Amino acid sequence: MINNPIPFNYIITIHDKESILEQVMLQVIACMGTNSTAYPVLDGCRDNSESIIDQIIIRYPQNKIVKIYADDVHELRSINKGLSAVSQEGRGYNIILQDDVLLKTHDIEAKVSRLYNERPNLGIVSFRQGGNISRVMARKKTAMPMLTDFIENIKGHNYNPFSVLQQGCFTYREVVIKSPICIPFEVIKKAGMPDETYAPWDDLAYCYTVLQAGFDNGVYALDIRSDVDWGTTRSKIQKVSVSEVEKKNISIFKTRHGKELANWKKRKIYNNKIYRIDSGPKAVHEQIGFISGAKSMIRSKLVYLSHILLKK
């Protein structure tokens, strides 16, 4: 176990994923420092998930693992259940992941701490994907996807050479998409928790709230694994379709924020620059490339549409 004085909360939302849950938890344990705690949120599980967690607690007594229960409330409310059950005081970080994600970057705490040290205004960071808000789409009344400049970790589902983020690289994006994601304690204290009006899930509205609170969000490509066929929407009949949720949330968001967003200038930091983070201290500010132009914008919209179809 790595000696790390900074607390990390690992909030793992779990719903009937006994087939890979042990792998998910063991990868989390491999990441945990001396001041870290794992919080598996058992969200209405009807399989052997809790038994698997109990066995892991017995096998790894040196690691702090605390069970949290939710009553099949789905992703956003399950996350909020975890966030509200743990301390958000002082300096620290919440790493939030679903039950189909393997964190294979075992020094993630050191990498995350360093990233935030070098970028003190950093808000939410996704280790998977993100995009910027299209002001043009914000003005339209239709509930169409609003993200442009889409970019994804090369380890993600939708590899595209025109919108890929190589391992160890970072870029700023206004909206970042889980999972996994990192939310500092400071962000929770200042911006609050995600608005459950957008349940069962939300990325756009909460990231916008964090932007309004003065933070900047970004994507940091670390080594993760989350196979497409592990996702719950591929193995369980959904009460509400993915597209219906997206349309509902975009409509609510535009009703609340459309006018102000259409006139809200994009900060200069969201310029598509890509920075290498994992090549020594001097590389933290090293710009190694950028993604821009009409062609990449078209491709980013196509990738985002495919993301909606594959969303967990």
Buried (B, 14 or more C-beta within 10 A) or exposed (E): BBEBEBBBBBBBBBBBBBBBBBBBBBBBBBBBBBBBBBBBBBBBBEBBBBEBBEEBBEEBEEBBBEBBEBEEBBBBBBBBBBBEBBEBEEEBBBBBBBBBBBBBBBBBBBBBBBBBEBBEEBBBBBBBBBBBBBBEBBEEEEBBBBBBBBBBBBBBBBEBEBBBBEBBBBBBBBBBBBBBBBBBBBBBEBBEBBBEEBBBBBBBBBBBBBBEBEBBBBBBBBBBBBEEEBBBEEEEEEEEEBEEBBBBBBBBBBEBBBEEBBEBEEEEBBBBBBBBBBEEEEBBEEEEEEBEEEEBBEBBBBBBBBBEEBBB
